């Protein structure tokens, strides 16, 4: 992997913007992507925690 792709690495999920609707969230992420990030990782921690609790 090229290191320059990770210069402005952004990680976020819906837990980072809890008060936004899906449309507002998508708009916010699009704006962030236009601001110059070089990589984006969607990380949904809330769903993961809920799924883990169901398995227990």
ZIWO-V404209 format. One record per residue. N is the residue number from 1. OMEGA is omega in whole degrees, 0 to 359 (NA if undefined). Layout:
n:N omega:OMEGA
n:N omega:OMEGA
This chain:
n:1 omega:179
n:2 omega:183
n:3 omega:182
n:4 omega:177
n:5 omega:183
n:6 omega:182
n:7 omega:180
n:8 omega:186
n:9 omega:184
n:10 omega:178
n:11 omega:179
n:12 omega:174
n:13 omega:183
n:14 omega:179
n:15 omega:179
n:16 omega:180
n:17 omega:190
n:18 omega:183
n:19 omega:182
n:20 omega:171
n:21 omega:179
n:22 omega:179
n:23 omega:179
n:24 omega:178
n:25 omega:179
n:26 omega:178
n:27 omega:180
n:28 omega:179
n:29 omega:178
n:30 omega:178
n:31 omega:179
n:32 omega:180
n:33 omega:178
n:34 omega:184
n:35 omega:175
n:36 omega:176
n:37 omega:182
n:38 omega:177
n:39 omega:179
n:40 omega:176
n:41 omega:175
n:42 omega:180
n:43 omega:182
n:44 omega:182
n:45 omega:183
n:46 omega:180
n:47 omega:180
n:48 omega:180
n:49 omega:179
n:50 omega:180
n:51 omega:179
n:52 omega:180
n:53 omega:179
n:54 omega:181
n:55 omega:182
n:56 omega:NA
